[in-house]
């Protein structure tokens, strides 16, 4: 930290009673909206493009997904889409299939999810679903086809 930075911090009047707004971060917001036709796609895109701070809007009709890049609040984007289009909108609830430990567990697997995606879940029951104890691991590796020397029966 240089001398100018030090003096700048000493005489800075921006914190405290200042009414300056905190600058928002550039972020990507993904929203799930049912999009049936080109008219719906155009309607959703126009609703979001008019927001302050939006840099880019990408609509994927087959996945029912709208991606918004800009200096925006995710809750405001969802509210704006729901209000302007009259459609049910929610934040994108899916994650790629590879990220989840047990993609076919109840509460994670979703038939309505696009190909390659499953519903994101932080349920502790799902994460504990198929954990093997140390005794189970020991028995299953003892009778493994890869380790033929471990068992005299094989």
N, C-alpha and C positions, 0 to 999 in steps of 0.2 A: 504494500500500500504506500503510495507516494505522498508527498507533502500536500499536493493539491487535493488529493482524495480526502486526506485528513481534515483540511480546512473546509472542504465542501461538506463533509459530514457534521462538522461543528456548527456551521452556519445554515444548515438545512432547515427550512421552515415547512417542509411539505408534510411531515408526520404530526400527529396530534390533532389540531383543530382544522386541518385542511379538509375541504370537501371534494378533493380529487378522487375519482373512482379508481379502483384497482384495475389494472390492465388484465384482460382475459388472455388465457393461453390459446394458441392455435391447437385445435383438437379435431379429431374425426369422430362424428356421431353416427351410429348406425341405428336405423329405426325400422321396425317391422310394420308394414302396412299392406293390407290386401289390395293388390293391383290386378284388375281383371283385363283391361283393354288399354288401347293407346290414349283414350280420353282420360282415364283414371291416372295414367302415368303423367300426362301433361298437367293435369290438375294438381297432383302432388308436387311436381317439380316447380310449378309456378308459385305454389303456396310457400315453399321453402326459399326459393330464390329471392323473394321480396324481403327477407329478414336482413336486418343490419348485421354486418360482420361475416356473412356467408361468402366464401371464396369459390366453392365448387359444389355441384350437386350431381350425384350419379344415381340413376334409378335402374335397378335390376328387376324387371317384371316377373321373370320366371321364379326368382327366389323371394319375391314380395319384400324387397329390401331397398331402402333409400339410404345412401351414404352422403353425409354433409360434412364438408371440410371448411373450417373457418373459426372465427373468434365468437363462438356461440355457446349458450348454456344448453346442455342436453334436454333438460326438463322443458325449456321454452320451445325447443324444436318439436318435441312430442306434442305439446299443447297446441302449437301452431298448426301442425298437420291435422290433428284431430278436429280442431275448430274450423279451419278453412275448407277441409274436404268432407267432413261429416263421417269420416271413417275411423275405426278403432286403430289407434297407434300405440306402440310400446317400444321401449328400447330393445335392440336386437338380443334375444335370449339364448342364442346358439353359439357354440364354440366348435372348432374343428374336431373331428372324430378322434384324432390322434392325441389330443390333449387330455382327455378323460380316461381315468384308470379302468372303469367298468362301463363301457358305452351301452350295454344292454340291460343295465340295472333299472328297476322300476323308478320312475321319477327323472331319469336321465334320457332314456330312449323316447323319442317322440316321432310318431308316424308322419306328422305334418312338417317335420324339419326338412330343409333342402338336402339334397344328396351330399354326403360327406360331413354333415353336421349333426350334433346331438345337443340337447338342452343343457345349459350350464347349471350345475347344482353344487351347493356347498353343504349339503346334508351330511352330517357325520356318519349316519347309518350307511349311506352309500359308499363312503370312503373305506369303511371297515368291512365291506361286504365279503370279499373273498381273500382275506388274509390267512395264510397258512401258518400254523404254529411251528416252532422249531422241530418238534417231534415229527410232525407230518412231513416236513421238508427232508428230514433225515431218512425216513422210511421210503419216500418216493425216489430219492436219489440212490438209495441202496439197490433198488430193483430197476435201475435205468438201463436202457439198451446201449447207451454210450459208454457206460462204465461196467463192462462185462466181468472184470476181475473182482468187483466188489461182492459178488454173490457166487457161492459154489453151486447153487441149484441151477443157475442159468448156464 
